[in-house]
């Protein structure tokens, strides 16, 4: 038969053991829950600027910075250098012995009477505080019922642009930076195709801003 003193000591020892066990569990739980690091948080959030650009609907963007492309400066070279003669011939815009003709300080004209013609004009600056990208996108997404011509948004090597189809002729407006753009006028059996292809060539030949 146990003595009162022994029973009391046993009770105290039992409570002590339970307390130690609970303390151990609490420490282990805290250790498991504290594994997150600043790096983990950064991975979950990602690049704020990239995320912000991706969150903006295409028709609401107003800067080339919201596209995954570098800003380009078409004024850094002569207009006829943007579309070299050899590449214009490949597009069917020049005969074998033809050459691009500089019409103004900011434009160049190419013509093959048998297949088609195209002109390239450099646009720089805006009369307002709006950007070239904003103007391009606003024009691209204009309600078709408000204009007579057929206007379509197109992606030209990642840069925002839009075509205006007049039937046998087509215009292409292309934004290369917030302050620089290009305007193409093409005539051929498939003028919008010619304009977009020329736009791709010019983008590849334009230096970064």
Secondary structure, DSSP 8 states (H G I E B T S, - for coil): ---HHHHHHHHHHHHHHHHHHHHHHHHHHHHHHT---HHHHHHHH--HHHHHHHHS-GGG---GGGSSS--B-GGGS-HHHHS-HHHHHHTTSS-TT---EEEETTEEEEEETTTEEEEEEEEE--SSS--HHHHHHHHHTS-GGG-SSEEEEEEETTEEEEEEE-SSEEEEEEESSSSEEEEEEEEETTHHHHHHHHHHHHHHHS-B-
